[in-house]
């Protein structure tokens, strides 16, 4: 306290921070990047373990042997599916009833805000079918879910056959203490969202659905199963959910433990685990796996049906059967035993999963990085914004104190010009850029969808193309912001004006990155790596064209483009520049659809907060 209250010490601290500000910022940025790259290093990671006592052991004797029955169900379902031209609802109901389940259906419909050209649909109608196996040893207060998504085509026939075979086997067991719901949802995520909203009697995304006539207990956990081949060589587990949410790590570790018990090959991000951790190739492999998770989590898109369960505090994962590693082959009985073991362990839960981590990164399935280890990487980057803001604040304070003490010398011949230089910035000189920047963000959020009809009437484009083109047009039009705000500025020519605007922008960006990192660390880190260094150095003094070029290169749109290119390189599927641009346009449309269909916050966060903040920094560069 004495350091801040003593004027001499405070002045000395101010000079020290001002003199060492740039070296401290460079060191902080290097430390943040180095810390993140070190997260994949073996000593920084922790060994995965199961924290929940009720699931602490895989000592369960699995007895599922109905693999051939599962394949028979799959072939029968495929035949009726082809005959019906869609999901054979009547056959599913009859089959589930014959297995002794309580069977219910839910019809739903959803009109998209604009057509989804990736799946060629605008009005989505479908029917979810689910059967409930009532627990014989307890009241219907808790439940588990095994779901299989069914979409157009011939995907997931084998997964549905295994679901029916497991339902038949589970029906004959007497140890269940929780209801088990066997769900077949149509149209993937849209059908799952309709079912979850109907089950919990809420309406978040304006989907229209029929009243659900049957419910089980509160859902404790869920597993979404995807298989499209009679031969499964490995399983890939997806954990990234809506807005970057992750399931409790115990559920991931439980699946990995049963895969090891039954000698199933299990991967994450499509990559096999390595047994050697003490060499450079192993480190690169872990870093690639972790980076894939960061890119997927940063997108905010659910990587499977499980991603929508997480919003309702239901721990869930998606398990995908892969047919790629030819030296490994597993039959349906082995796969069924693994799922049986998982559900029997979940059946033992006395409370919701809560003891393990909810925030983590996975360089492999057997190692993880906790929030306490990866957060400093972002902290070092945000520290740069705080240091630069502190430097600007001290410069402004010195200028103000010098003016009050009469130290500022004003030449009599240039009295008016010098007084303008040391005067405080006018109120409108700061309010106008802030208001116009956020008004541009609001237009970026609302106009693409609202203006699609007008665009299709005057231009030969489809609705989805119109939405993306309007978005890009408004985004690029923001570059003209300094020319628009100049008409409203009072006293724009002062150094105090741009310094104050930059101070506000730096603190604003620091708050944004800090808040979003608590929800989605990956998104916050990706934005910080690109935006922070450029935000710290831009000013209207010096090479303006260089500053403007750097700002354009770190704009959120360019960051998305670079992330798409990096992702394709990491999955070892390189693409050309034109293909990358096509994926970029699809990502823009997909991001907006995710917001309107499922409630993703990534699109409004970028449009209403990050983009206006970037525009404020753009205004600083062209400040006169």
BAMI-484160 format. One record per atom (N, C-alpha, C): residue in one letter; z negated, y negated, x. Coordinates in pm, whole numbers, plus 50000, padded with zeros to 5 digits. Atoms other than C-alpha are relative to their C-alpha. Layout:
! residues N
aZYX
...
This chain:
! residues 624
x500005012150082
x500005000050000
x500004987550085
x500025011549912
x499254976550290
x501364997050056
x498665001949947
x502774982050419
x500864992049903
x499185006950099
x504244968950091
x499444986349964
x500615012750038
x501754940850029
x500044989850112
x499955009349887
x501874925550381
x501424994850016
x498635005549990
x504894901650395
x500665003250133
x499404997549869
x505404906850769
x500445014650013
x499644985849993
x505334944950746
x501155003249906
x498914997550095
x507544944450439
x501324994950057
x498795005549940
x510034922450624
x500505009050113
x499604990949892
x509974946050923
x500605012949943
x499454988050064
x510544976150694
x501394997249945
x498695003650054
x513414957850529
x501054999750110
x499045000449889
x515084951150864
x500315014050052
x499804986449951
x514564987450970
x500945007949909
x499154992750095
x516125001650653
x501424994750003
x498665006049996
x519014977350672
x500755004150126
x499354996949874
x519704984651039
x500375014850012
x499764985649988
x519455022751012
x500575006249873
x499574994750129
x520905026250663
x501205009350015
x498794991849984
x524335039350764
x499735013050075
x500314987149934
x523045064951020
x499195009449911
x500804991650089
x520465077350767
x500865006449891
x499114994650105
x523165081650500
x500895011050055
x499144989749940
x525435100950737
x499205012750026
x500854988449974
x522585123650843
x499645007249870
x500374994050129
x521585129150479
x501175007849941
x498844992950054
x525135138850378
x500265012950076
x499804988049919
x525525163050669
x498915010349969
x501104990950031
x522105177750589
x500215006949865
x499754994250132
x523045182850220
x501075010750004
x498924990249992
x526315200550301
x499565012250080
x500464988849916
x524725221450576
x498995008749925
x501004992450077
x521825231350349
x500695009049898
x499304991950100
x524225242950078
x500735011750065
x499284989149933
x526365262950321
x499035010550053
x500974990449951
x523205278850455
x499375008649893
x500614992250108
x522205291850112
x500495014349996
x499464986449998
x524455322050159
x499545007850122
x500494993249880
x522785330050492
x498835008949962
x500964989650041
x520625361250471
x498544995250000
x501425004250003
x517245345250571
x499654990349889
x500275009550108
x517625318750299
x499925006549863
x499974993350129
x518055344250021
x498785008949983
x501124991350033
x515435365049847
x500525013149944
x499614987050054
x515625401849760
x499745000449850
x500154999250145
x516185407749390
x498965010549963
x501034990750047
x513345424549204
x499744997349853
x500315001450142
x512195430248846
x498554995449987
x501335005750015
x509225408548754
x499265005449879
x500634995550125
x508595421848403
x499445014150017
x500644987049980
x506095450348418
x500585010949910
x499484990150095
x507575467348111
x501345005750044
x498694995349954
x510915470848294
x499985002950150
x500124999049856
x509615476648643
x500475013050061
x499594987149946
x510895511948679
x501175005349918
x498874993750070
x514075530948594
x499725014649969
x500384986050027
x512125563048530
x500165003149852
x499644996450136
x513895570248204
x500995011650008
x499104988549999
x515595603448136
x501084997949895
x498905002450093
x518935594447985
x500655013249962
x499474987450050
x520435621747769
x501324998449925
x498745002450071
x523635606247637
x501115008550064
x498934991249950
x526465631747670
x501224999649908
x498935000650100
x528875620247399
x501194991850048
x498885007449946
x531545606447629
x501315003249932
x498764996250067
x534355626347468
x500044994749857
x500065005550135
x533175615147126
x500354985250002
x499665014249988
x533435578947244
x501504998050014
x498555001149985
x537035584247354
x500715003549869
x499404996550129
x537795600847019
x499914988349902
x500155012050084
x536395570746834
x500994989150043
x499105010449950
x538455547747059
x501445002549956
x498634996950040
x541715565946985
x500184998349849
x499905001450145
x540985566946613
x500024985249960
x500025014350028
x540145529946611
x501344993550036
x498725005749959
x543335521746800
x501095003049898
x499014996650101
x545415540146541
x499854991749875
x500225008150120
x543825522546244
x500244985250029
x499785014149963
x543985489446430
x501494996750000
x498565002149998
x547705493046485
x500595000349860
x499504998850137
x548255503346125
x499644987749917
x500445011650078
x546225474045984
x500534986850056
x499535012349939
x547715448646224
x498874990650039
x501185007949967
x544225436646308
x498785009050003
x501234992150000
x540615447646287
x499935008049871
x500114991850122
x540325477246043
x498564999449945
x501365002450048
x537245464145862
x499495011549915
x500434989150088
x537145491445599
x499655012650078
x500274988149919
x537325519245859
x498694998350078
x501245002549926
x534565503046065
x498785001449909
x501124999050093
x532305499745761
x499705014649964
x500204986150039
x532855535645656
x499445008250115
x500474992449884
x532335549246008
x498544996950030
x501405003649972
x529105529746062
x499065005549894
x500854994550106
x527745540545726
x499795015050020
x500114985749976
x528485576745810
x499045003150116
x500944998149889
x526415571946126
x498564997049960
x501345002750048
x523425561345917
x499524985850024
x500385013949977
x523495523845984
x500104992049871
x499825009950107
x522975495145740
x501164991050041
x498785006749959
x526415479245744
x500224987549916
x499735012850066
x527245442945662
x501224993750065
x498855007549947
x530235420245706
x499764985149981
x500055014650009
x530615383045758
x501404994650021
x498705006649985
x533845364245696
x499784985750047
x500135013749945
x534425331445877
x501384994050018
x498775007349972
x537065305045931
x499654987350076
x500225012149920
x537405276146171
x501344993350025
x498805007949972
x540035248846185
x499794992650131
x500145006349871
x540535237646542
x500374985249992
x499635014250002
x540665200146615
x501434997650042
x498585000149966
x544065206546772
x500375014150041
x499624986149974
x546075238546826
x499705004250144
x500264994249869
x545085260747115
x501255007650042
x498744993849962
x548375268447285
x499805012450086
x500244988249917
x546795293847520
x499935012649916
x500104988450090
x546075316847225
x500864998449875
x499085002650111
x548575301446980
x499295001249865
x500714999750127
x546105295246700
x499504985949966
x500505012850049
x545055265646487
x498935002249894
x500984996050101
x543305280446183
x499605014450029
x500494986849961
x541145310046283
x499215005849884
x500734992750105
x540045334946017
x499735014050049
x500334986749955
x538265367246078
x498795005649928
x501144993050060
x535565391945982
x499195006950109
x500924993049910
x532555403146180
x499375011749925
x500624988150058
x531205438046114
x498825003850088
x501174996149921
x527705447846219
x499165010149923
x500884989950058
x525445477246160
x498624999150063
x501385001349954
x521655476946190
x499325013649998
x500824987949990
x519635506546314
x498534995749994
x501395004250017
x516115501146181
x499075008150090
x500944993449910
x513275508946421
x499055008849920
x500894991250076
x511305539446299
x498524998350037
x501375000749951
x508175530346498
x499384986249985
x500545013650013
x507685493546405
x500704992949886
x499375008450102
x508405467146144
x501174992550063
x498805006849951
x511665447946172
x499674985750040
x500375013349950
x510225419046371
x500784996250125
x499235002649879
x512285422346690
x501235008950002
x498754992349998
x515785434346767
x500734997850132
x499095000749886
x518375440447039
x501435000549947
x498615000650046
x522135435047017
x500915006350105
x498894995049919
x525045455147158
x501284995749929
x498825005750066
x528285436647084
x501275003850076
x498674997549944
x531965443547141
x500964990049938
x499045009650056
x534495415047102
x501365006649979
x498684994750033
x537785423946935
x500934988149975
x499015010650019
x540765400646968
x501365006449979
x498664994850023
x544505403946918
x500455008550118
x499534990949896
x546265431147110
x499265013349994
x500634986849996
x544895464647220
x498795000250092
x501155000649910
x541945452847428
x498745005449933
x501374996350037
x538455467747407
x499895012049905
x500124988150086
x539295499447213
x498955009750054
x500954990749941
x537295520347459
x498564994949986
x501355005750017
x534315496547438
x499495002549859
x500454997650137
x534235499947060
x499705014849978
x500284985850013
x534455537847085
x498645003550059
x501314997549939
x531445537847320
x498874994249915
x501025005950089
x529535514647084
x499685009449884
x500234990950112
x530025538946795
x499325012950046
x500644987949948
x529075568847010
x498534997550032
x501405003449973
x525895551147125
x499224998349870
x500685001550130
x525075542146763
x499675013849942
x500254986450050
x525435578846669
x498855006750075
x501064993949920
x523185589746956
x498654993249974
x501255007350022
x520575562246905
x499395003449864
x500494997150135
x520335571546537
x499115012449999
x500774987749999
x518885605046631
x498734999350081
x501215001349918
x516095591446853
x498894993349918
x501135004850079
x512605583246727
x499134990150077
x500875008449919
x511265561147008
x500304985149989
x499635014250007
x512845528246902
x498904991949932
x500985009250055
x510335500346848
x500634986749960
x499265012150037
x512995473646794
x501275004149926
x498724997750066
x515935471746557
x501124998350102
x498825001449912
x519305476046727
x501194996449912
x498845005050075
x522295456446599
x501265003450078
x498704996649941
x525765470346673
x501034990749937
x499165010950052
x528105440646637
x501425001250052
x498585000849966
x531905440046632
x500484986449952
x499605013650037
x532985403646640
x501474997650030
x498575002849988
x536535392246586
x500204986250062
x499625012749937
x538245364046778
x498984995350104
x500835002849882
x535825365947070
x498934989549973
x501075009950004
x533745334247112
x499854993549863
x500095006550132
x534615318946774
x499285009149902
x500694990750087
x533545350146590
x498535001550036
x501394999049957
x530375352846798
x499204987749959
x500695012350041
x529485316446731
x499735000049850
x500194999250145
x530005321846358
x498865009649966
x501054990250029
x527765352646364
x498624994750039
x501295005249954
x524985335746563
x499504988849908
x500415010750092
x525005305046338
x499585005749866
x500384993950127
x524935326846029
x498695007650010
x501224992149982
x522175349146168
x498774990950005
x501135009349987
x519955319146252
x500014989149893
x499935009350113
x520995299845939
x500074985550047
x499765013649953
x522225268846125
x501504997649996
x498575003549995
x525545250446137
x500174989150105
x499915009149887
x526105234846476
x501444995250022
x498615003049963
x529885235846516
x500944999149881
x499175001650120
x531135232046156
x500875012149969
x499264988050036
x532345267946134
x499595004049858
x500254995950137
x532655280645777
x499875015249995
x500214985450004
x531215315245714
x499275003749873
x500694995050119
x529905336745432
x498525002050030
x501444998149985
x526205341745371
x499745014250052
x500334986949944
x524765369845579
x498995007049911
x500854992750093
x523255396245355
x498975008850070
x500954991449930
x521465416145624
x499604994350134
x500515004749872
x519275406145915
x498985010050054
x501044992249935
x517065423946164
x498934990250049
x501035008849948
x514165409446363
x500564989750095
x499605010149903
x514205381246614
x500655006950120
x499254993549893
x516765389846882
x499344996950135
x500645001649870
x515135395747221
x501004999950115
x499014999249892
x518155404447436
x501295005549942
x498694995650046
x521855412247404
x500875004050118
x499024995749900
x524585430047598
x501365000249933
x498635000050050
x528275423147541
x500835009150090
x499294989749926
x530535451947643
x501514998149985
x498545001250000
x534205449347741
x500595010950088
x499304989549926
x536345479147844
x501365002149935
x498644998450053
x540085484147809
x500745011550066
x499364988749934
x540715516547995
x499145012549983
x500734987450008
x539785553147963
x499315003250132
x500564997649867
x539055553248336
x499374987050050
x500735011649949
x536405529148466
x499605002950144
x500324998249858
x536055524848841
x498854991250046
x501125008749964
x533475496848849
x499644991349881
x500435009450102
x531535472248637
x499794986450064
x500235013749955
x531585434748679
x499104993149898
x500975006450088
x528685414848537
x500234985050000
x499835014550016
x529125379348402
x498704994149951
x501295006250036
x526095356648382
x500144985649955
x499885014250031
x527445321148341
x500224997949851
x499915002550143
x526925308047990
x500434985949969
x499625013350045
x527605276747788
x499194989450073
x500635011149928
x526845244647982
x499305004350128
x500584995449875
x525965265048288
x498685007249986
x501244992650017
x522985282848134
x500135014150058
x500024986749942
x521975315548297
x498945008549931
x501034991350059
x520105345748158
x498865002250098
x501124996749914
x516735356148291
x500435010150105
x499534991649889
x517225372348630
x499555014549984
x500454986250022
x515255403048519
x501065008449930
x498974992550072
x518085413048284
x501145003950093
x498964996949902
x520635410948565
x499535011050094
x500534989949908
x518395430948797
x499845013649932
x500134987550073
x517795456948526
x501335007449995
x498674993750004
x521515463448487
x500385005350139
x499674995649863
x521965465148865
x499205012350038
x500854988549966
x519045489648895
x500535012849937
x499494988050066
x520515513848639
x501385003950053
x498724996649936
x523955511348800
x499755007750129
x500334992849877
x522395521949128
x499455013949970
x500574986950034
x520465549948960
x501085010049963
x498934991150046
x523625564148801
x501224999750092
x498925000549899
x525745557149113
x501254993249948
x498885007950050
x527935532148927
x500274988550097
x499625011149914
x529845507049136
x499924987149918
x500235012450075
x528725472349025
x500404988250087
x499555011849926
x530295439149129
x499564987449926
x500215013150061
x529695402349065
x501074990750053
x498855008449967
x532495376649063
x501165008450053
x498914991349957
x534785406649119
x499915004550143
x500144996749858
x533415412249470
x498935010650020
x500944989449967
x531715443149607
x498894994750090
x501095003649911
x528365440749781
x500245006150138
x499954994849864
x528185444950157
x498625004750042
x501274994849951
x525505465150329
x499554993450129
x500365006849876
x525655445650654
x499864985049974
x500275014250024
x524165410650653
x499864992050128
x500305006549873
x523915402651022
x501254996150078
x498805004249929
x527495392551101
x500714989149921
x499335011550061
x529805363451025
x500865004049880
x499224996250119
x532225382050789
x499125002449877
x500904997950113
x529245392150573
x499534986649942
x500395013350047
x528135355750556
x501124993549920
x498855005850071
x531625344450455
x500175006649863
x499904992750127
x531705371250185
x498954995049901
x501065005150087
x528365359350044
x500294985749957
x499685013950033
x529485323050060
x501114999349896
x498924999850098
x532695330949870
x499485004149862
x500574995650127
x530745349549601
x499194988949936
x500825010750053
x528285321049564
x500854988249954
x499135011150039
x531065294949553
x500735002949870
x499374996450127
x532815314049274
x499034997849884
x500995002350105
x529585313049075
x499814985249976
x500165014450014
x529215275749145
x501164994049921
x498845005450070
x532755268449025
x500005004049852
x500054995650140
x532345289448708
x498884993049924
x501115006650067
x528935275048627
x500284985249982
x499695014250011
x530135239648698
x500984996949889
x499055002450108
x532935243648444
x499324998949864
x500715000450127
x530355247948168
x500545009349894
x499384990950097
x532525274247999
x499275013350001
x500614986650002
x530905306647882
x500985010450051
x499154990049939
x532295335248087
x500005013249923
x500034988350087
x531785359747801
x499234996649874
x500705002450127
x530295363347455
x498514997750021
x501435001849974
x526835364447610
x499634985250014
x500285014149974
x527145327347693
x499524992249881
x500435007150120
x526565317147333
x498615004349955
x501354995650033
x523365337647296
x498954991350068
x500995007149919
x521655317047565
x499524987249932
x500415012250072
x521615286047343
x498835002749907
x501064996450093
x519275304447108
x498825006850071
x501084994249918
x516935314947391
x499995015349991
x499834985549999
x518295350447378
x500635003850133
x499474996049870
x518775366247720
x501145010049979
x498824991750024
x522235381847739
x500895000150123
x499014998749893
x524875393947984
x501265006249941
x498744993350035
x528505404847959
x500345009950109
x499674989249905
x529485437848124
x501465003849976
x498574997050010
x533175443948196
x500335012450083
x499524988249929
x534595477748285
x501324997050067
x498825003249920
x537185474448561
x500655012950047
x499244988649949
x539915498748660
x500834995250118
x499315005449884
x540785487549012
x499725007850127
x500354992849878
x538905506749283
x500285015049977
x499524986850039
x540815539449265
x499155011450056
x500784989149944
x538435559349484
x498765003149918
x501164997750086
x535725556149219
x500495002149856
x499674997650140
x535995570748867
x498755004749928
x501194996650077
x533295572648601
x500405003149857
x499684996350137
x533425589848264
x499104992249903
x500735007450102
x532095576047937
x498545004449989
x501394995350008
x528965597447951
x499124992750102
x500775007149898
x527825581248275
x499784985549960
x500135013950045
x528515546648136
x499014999149883
x500925000050113
x526705555347814
x498565002050043
x501364998149949
x523675567748009
x499444987150057
x500465012749943
x523495534548191
x499574990349890
x500365008850112
x523525514747864
x498785005249925
x501174994350065
x521035538947712
x498734996450076
x501185003449920
x518625533347999
x499624985449987
x500295014350014
x518955495547971
x499334997149866
x500585002750131
x518235495747598
x498635006349984
x501334994050008
x515295519347637
x498984991550074
x500925008949929
x513755495947893
x499774987149921
x500175011950083
x514395465447671
x499145003249878
x500804995850113
x512805485147389
x498504999650032
x501405000249960
x509545485247590
x499404986050010
x500495013749983
x509295447247605
x498954996749895
x501045004750090
x506115433047456
x500164985349966
x499745014150022
x507345396947476
x501374996750057
x498695004049948
x510485377747561
x499984999850152
x499895000849855
x511755378747917
x499694985750045
x500395013449957
x510075349648092
x499444999650141
x500705000249872
x508495360348419
x500934997450119
x499095001949888
x511595359148638
x500694986449990
x499355013149986
x513955330348726
x501064997949892
x498915004250089
x516215311348487
x501024991450076
x499135008549919
x517735289348761
x500165006650136
x499774992849876
x519355307149054
x501485000150032
x498634997249957
x522525313649252
x500025014050057
x499904986049958
x523785348449335
x501095001650107
x499014996449898
x525485354249673
x500355014849995
x499724985950025
x525275391249579
x499035004649891
x500874994950105
x523615413249317
x498615003650052
x501294996149944
x520835423549553
x499234988650063
x500665011749944
x520015388549682
x500224988249908
x499855011850083
x519445355449503
x499394987950070
x500535012649949
x518705318849579
x499324993049884
x500775006050110
x515995302849367
x500204984949998
x499835014350019
x515935267149239
x499254992150107
x500765007249898
x513295257049494
x500704999750134
x499284999649873
x515675266149777
x501304992149993
x498715006950003
x518975251749654
x499914985449957
x500105013850046
x517725218949502
x500014989650114
x499935010049893
x517185201449840
x501414996250041
x498625003449966
x520955203349898
x500484988049919
x499635011450085
x521505180049603
x499094988150028
x500925011049971
x518405159749692
x500454991750117
x499505007549884
x519875150250030
x501174991049960
x498845008050041
x523065137949860
x499584988349912
x500475010950085
x521255117749595
x499224989850082
x500745009249913
x519085102749872
x500914989150056
x499055010049950
x522215085150001
x500124988449902
x499905010550101
x522525066149673
x498744991449998
x501255007450000
x518855056549685
x499904990950122
x500045008249878
x519125044250046
x500934988149990
x499055011150015
x522215023349972
x499524989949896
x500535009250102
x520625009249657
x498844992050057
x501125007049938
x517495000549854
x500494989550097
x499425009749907
x519614983450119
x500544987849925
x499475011150079
x521404962449855
x498874991849939
x501125007050063
x518124953749683
x499304990950101
x500655008249897
x516604941350010
x500874988250040
x499115011249970
x519664920550089
x499954989449890
x500095009550111
x519514904949743
x498654992950001
x501335006249997
x515774898849779
x499904989750111
x500045009649890
x516204881950118
x500794987549966
x499205011550039
x518934859849981
x499274991249900
x500745007550101
x516784849949684
x498794992850059
x501175006349939
x513664843249893
x500404988650093
x499525010749913
x515694822950143
x500394987849920
x499615011250085
x517054802049862
x498774992749946
x501205006250055
x513604796149715
x499234992250106
x500735006749893
x512114786150054
x500754988450061
x499215011149950
x514854761550119
x500645002750134
x499444996649869
x516154780150421
x501514999349998
x498555000050011
x519694781750295
x500544986050024
x499425012949966
x521754753850447
x501294998249922
x498825003050079
x524334737550229
x500694987750060
x499235010949942
x527034715850384
x500314989649891
x499825010450102
x527334682450204
x501444999249954
x498595001250040
x531134683050208
x500425011349907
x499644988650084
x531294717450048
x498835004049913
x501234997450075
x528214714249826
x500235009549884
x499774991850120
x529744729449513
x500335014450037
x499604986349963
x531334759549690
x498825007950054
x501114992849940
x528194768449888
x498945003349898
x500994997150103
x525914765449589
x500445011749913
x499514988750079
x528164789649406
x499795013150074
x500164987949922
x527894814349695
x498575005549994
x501374995549999
x524094815549685
x499395000849862
x500554999850135
x523674812049312
x499975014249947
x500094986950062
x522714841549100
x501235002849917
x498824996850081
x525544859948925
x499754996949854
x500135002750142
x526214849048571
x499775012749921
x500344988450083
x525054871748293
x501265007749962
x498774993450043
x528594878748175
x500715006950115
x499344993849886
x529724887348529
x499565014550019
x500474986249991
x527664919348502
x500155007349868
x499944993450130
x527634926348130
x501435004249965
x498614997150037
x531414924748090
x500515012950065
x499524987349943
x532254952348344
x499275012249943
x500754988750054
x529474974448208
x500485003649861
x499584997450137
x530554970547847
x501425005649996
x498604995650005
x534274974447914
x500145014050060
x499944986749940
x533715004748139
x499575010749899
x500484990150096
x531715022847872
x500875000249873
x499065000050112
x534135011747599
x501225008650033
x498914991349957
x536885028447801
x499605014649992
x500504986350012
x534725059647819
x499965004749856
x500024996450142
x534265059147442
x501415003049949
x498624997550041
x538015056547391
x500525013050059
x499604987449939
x538505085447633
x499435011949923
x500664989250074
x536125106147421
x500595001649860
x499594999250141
x537415097547072
x501514999949978
x498615002450032
x541065086947092
x500935012150017
x499054988949986
x542755118947222
x500145008549874
x499934991850122
x541855138646909
x500434991649880
x499665008550115
x542105109346665
x501454995550003
x498645005449991
x545495098046796
x501085010450010
x498984989749982
x547255131746812
x501074999449891
x499025000250110
x548895127946470
x501014988850020
x499095011349977
x550335093646552
x500945003050117
x499164997149884
x551585106146888
x501105009949966
x498984990050036
x553395136146738
x501074994149909
x499015006350088
x555115113346484
x501004991750078
x499135009149924
x556555090246751
x500585006250126
x499504993849877
x557095114047044
x500225014949976
x499704985650019
x558585149147070
x499035008950078
x501014991749934
x555365166347172
x499185007249893
x500884992850091
x553045191747014
x498644993349996
x501325006250014
x549505183646903
x499155001550125
x500814998049879
x547845199247207
x500544991950117
x499415008449894
x550285181847442
x499664985449978
x500335013950029
x549625149047264
x498564996850039
x501415002349965
x545855152747309
x499844998350150
x500135000749855
x546185159147682
x500674987550056
x499295011849950
x548735131447735
x499254987149966
x500805011850035
x546605106047547
x498794999050092
x501144999949909
x543635116347758
x500404994650137
x499555004549869
x545595111448080
x500384985249998
x499595014050010
x547025078247959
x498804990650001
x501205008450003
x543595063647880
x499295000550135
x500664998449870
x542205077448205
x500674991250105
x499285008149902
x544915060848413
x499934985249965
x500085014150042
x544745028748207
x498704993550048
x501245005649949
x541185024648332
x500164993250134
x499765006649872
x542645014348669
x500264985249984
x499765014250025
x543564981048508
x498744992649962
x501265006150044
x539904974148431
x499674987050072
x500355012749937
x539344947448701
x500814988349949
x499165010950051
x542264927348565
x499554995649860
x500485003650133
x540784928648215
x498664992850005
x501335006149995
x537204920248308
x500044986350062
x499945013049933
x538304890648520
x500094988649900
x499895010550101
x539034871548201
x498644996049943
x501295002550063
x535404874248091
x498914996150099
x501045001849902
x533574869148418
x499664985450021
x500475013449967
x531474838648493
x499365000950138
x500544999549866
x530804832448861
x500305013150070
x499674987049944
x532664863348969
x500084999650152
x499755000849858
x533244850649318
x498795001750089
x501194999149917
x529654854449438
x499835014050058
x500344987149940
x528584881749680
x498885006849922
x501094994350076
x525454886249472
x500525007449877
x499454993650119
x527654895649177
x500395014450026
x499574986349974
x529334926049331
x498875008750055
x501134992449948
x526174936149515
x499095004949887
x500834996050115
x524224936349190
x500685010949918
x499264990050076
x526964955849010
x500005013550073
x500014987549925
x527104981449290
x498605006149999
x501374994950007
x523304984249291
x499765007449869
x500164993650131
x523354992048918
x500795013149995
x499144988150005
x526215016948963
x499415011450082
x500584989549915
x524495035749247
x498795006349934
x501184994550068
x521235039349056
x500415007849876
x499494993250119
x523175049048742
x500555013750037
x499444987349956
x525055076148932
x498905009550046
x501114991549955
x521835088949092
x499265006249882
x500684994850119
x520205092448750
x500865010749932
x499104990250062
x523265110548612
x499975013350075
x499984987749920
x523395135448898
x498665007349993
x501304993650010
x519655141448883
x499785006949867
x500214994250133
x519675147748508
x500885012349979
x499114988750026
x522735170448496
x499675011850089
x500344988949911
x521505190848793
x498865008449945
x501074992250062
x518445201248592
x500555009749895
x499364991250099
x520815216648335
x501045008950067
x498884993149936
x523785226148551
x500084995350144
x500035004249860
x523135223948925
x501394999550060
x498684999149938
x526665234149015
x500854987849968
x499235011950037
x528275205648822
x499484987850073
x500575011349929
x525875180348970
x500355000150148
x499704999449857
x526495192749323
x501474997250027
x498575002549979
x530295193049291
x500344985249985
x499775014450016
x530265157249162
x499384992250114
x500685007349893
x527785146249428
x500765001050131
x499284998149873
x529805160849718
x501184990550010
x498805008449998
x532865140549618
x499694985249975
x500205013950041
x531515108949455
x499054992350091
x501075007449932
x528435100249660
x500464992750126
x499635007549877
x529955092050004
x500904988149974
x499095011150029
x532705070549857
x499274989049925
x500785010050072
x530325053149615
x499124992050093
x500885006949907
x528115044449910
x500734989850086
x499325008749905
x530815027550120
x500894989549936
x499055009550059
x533035009149869
x499384986249987
x500395014050015
x532854971149866
x501274991749999
x498795008350005
x535274942249811
x500364993950135
x499765005449867
x535054932750180
x500525011250088
x499444989749914
x537274952050419
x501315005349945
x498714994250044
x540254975250360
x499955004449853
x500074996950144
x540514973949981
x500895011849963
x499094989150036
x543514997049966
x499425013650039
x500624987549958
x541655023650163
x498875003949906
x501084997150093
x538605020749938
x500555004549865
x499414996250129
x540815022349628
x500575014250005
x499444986549985
x542615053349761
x498895010450002
x501114990549995
x539295070549839
x499395001949862
x500554998850135
x537995062749490
x500885008449911
x499074992050081
x541125077549333
x499895014750038
x500074986149955
x540755108949544
x498725007149955
x501264993750043
x537165114649423
x499754998049851
x500175001350145
x537745106549057
x499795013849939
x500274986750057
x536505135048829
x501255008349972
x498774992550027
x540085144448738
x500535006750126
x499544994249874
x541085149749101
x499035010850047
x500994989849965
x537835168549160
x500285013049925
x499654988250079
x538785192348877
x501235006850056
x498774994349944
x542255197049027
x499705007650129
x500354993449875
x540785205549368
x499175012649976
x500814988250031
x538255229549213
x500865011549949
x499084989550048
x541055248349036
x500725006450118
x499304994849882
x542955251549363
x499075008550085
x500974992549921
x539815262949548
x499655013349934
x500334987650071
x538985288649279
x501105010450019
x498894990549985
x542445304349302
x500045005550143
x500034995049862
x542075306649680
x498865010150018
x501154991249983
x538645322949652
x500225013649932
x499714987250066
x539895349449407
x501235006650060
x498864994549926
x542755355849651
x501245001149913
x498795000950082
x545415345449403
x500564985950015
x499535013749976
x546995314349561
x501134996149907
x499015005250093
x549165292449344
x500704988050062
x499265011749954
x551745265149394
x499424987449936
x500485012850054
x551175228449322
x500344998849852
x499605000850140
x553115230748996
x499135009049912
x500884991050077
x551085260748879
x498604994349990
x501325006350003
x547895242448972
x499964988749897
x499945010850099
x549015212748761
x499985005749858
x500024993850132
x549665235648465
x498605004849963
x501384995750024
x546195250748499
x499084988149977
x500785012350019
x544785215548524
x500154994949857
x499775004550138
x546375205748192
x499315009449901
x500684990450088
x545085237848032
x498484998250006
x501455002149986
x541595230648170
x499564987649921
x500345011850078
x541625195848012
x499925003349851
x500014996350142
x542575209647671
x498865009749970
x501074990450021
x540145238647710
x498624993750002
x501285006849996
x537285215547802
x499694992649871
x500215007050127
x537785194647489
x499775009949886
x500214990050104
x538095225847271
x498605006250009
x501344994449983
x534895240047418
x498944990749941
x500975009550055
x533085208347317
x500005000549847
x499935000550146
x534335208146958
x499695013649936
x500204986850060
x534135245846904
x498605005550025
x501264993649963
x530935255447086
x498894990250038
x501045009749966
x529125223147167
x499804998150149
x500135002349857
x529805221247541
x499794985150028
x500315014149970
x528405189247694
x500804994850119
x499315004249878
x530725187847998
x500994988849971
x499015010350034
x533515167947831
x499354986649964
x500645013050027
x531255141047678
x499254994350120
x500715005149882
x529225138848000
x500954992950094
x499015006249911
x532325131648206
x500574987349937
x499335011350064
x533915108347950
x499064988249976
x500915010750042
x530845088347847
x499094995050112
x500945004149895
x528865086848172
x500654999450139
x499474999749864
x530625097448493
x501214990850014
x498805008449990
x533975080548423
x499674985149991
x500375014249999
x532435046848322
x499324995750131
x500635003349872
x530295047848638
x501054998750110
x498915001049903
x533415054348842
x500784986949980
x499305012650027
x535105024748672
x499214988050051
x500825010949947
x532185002348769
x500194998750152
x499745000449856
x532705012049133
x501414995150029
x498635005149988
x536425005549089
x500024984949985
x500095014450018
x535544970848968
x499394993250122
x500615005749880
x533374965149276
x501054998050109
x498995001049895
x536354971849507
x500894987849980
x499095011150027
x538504945349336
x499284987349957
x500775012050031
x535754919849297
x500494988550089
x499535011649924
x536924885149404
x498864990150020
